[in-house]
Amino acid sequence: MKKFVAVLSAAAMMTSLAACGATADTTAGSSSAASSAATAEATSGGYKIAIVQQMDHSSLDEIRTAIEAELDAKAAEQGIAIEYKDFNGQNDATTLNQIGTQVISDGYDAVIPIATLAAQCMATACESTKTPVIYAAISDPAAADLTGIDYVTGTSDALNTQSILDMMLAVQPDVKTVGLLYSNSEANSATPIAEAKEYLDSKGISYIEKTGNTNDEILTAAASMVGQVDAVFTPTDNVVMNAAAAVSETLTEAGIPFYTGADSFVTAGAFATNGVNYTELGTYTADMALDVLETGTVPEYHVMDGGIITVNTDTAKALGIDYSAFQELAGKVVEVTTSAQ
């Protein structure tokens, strides 16, 4: 088996995509499996897959790593050659569109975009060729206009917003005001923020909204909540995730529990979440992509099972919170500590 893992460099994008009038801000790297190239080339039934990550952060990195591990495992198990290349769009639509052009030009058999903007750009790029697009971690595929397309499917990490707010009330029954921290440019955040408002209204709990579209804006927004809120909620927001470690530190030092939409926030220092396991999501997405390639059938998107409460024990200790009540809310409670940054 032979695999290729690389990200387009700016120079390469300038050369091959000059007609687009912009360069790609990406970096490159590569690795190869132990099997020889000759063995891979002699093996029939191989596939060439593009993995397009929207941006760098721990949630998306975890998904990409799981996808690649599963593709390697299936290649070895089935004795087929799976070549894949890893692209990173740096959270820029122009770069992602250029990557889409490159993917079609290079004749990939399928594309696995990770996160909403990457999926939207790849769906557009693949429209003329109907190259299968199997996305990963789209919280609301319908809101992102990624449903009803015959060559597009994937996995959803749709958030159960109420379950997270129920967690909050289980350990903070007297909460009066909740901060809603998110990016208004993130499609993933629109539905859960609306759900959070509706839920809090029904409970007579007030809330303060703060938004930002850069790390500095998110950090400023988080800091402005200190002294005004009893807890903060952020959904599966990629922009906030980029600043999760600093936001978590600011809120924890102020004694404010930070409830989030993904376990990667929690390993960065947030207090707790109730959501999906991103390694499992990545593995499922890779299997789904191979099924599409093998059968030629594109199924409906799959919503991953949630219900896993993840708690940062370092943060819980710093906040002085007894989270034993979480055991009654979920089938599984996972304890983690803050990862080194």
Secondary structure, 3 states (H helix, E strand, C coil): CCCCCCCCCHHHHHHHCHHHCCCCCCCCCCCCCCCCHHHHHHCCCCEEEEEEECCCCHHHHHHHHHHHHHHHHHHHHHCCCEEEEEEECCCCHHHHHHHHHHHHHCCCCEEEEECHHHHHHHHHHCCCCCCCEEEECCCCCCCCCCCCCCCEEEEECCCCHHHHHHHHHHHCCCCCEEEEEECCCCHHHHHHHHHHHHHHHHHCCEEEEEECCCHHHHHHHHHHHCCCCCEEEECCCHHHHHCHHHHHHHHHHCCCCEEECCHHHHHCCCCEEEECCHHHHHHHHHHHHHHHHHHCCCCCCEECCCCEEEEEHHHHHHHCCCCHHHHHCCCEEEEECCCCC
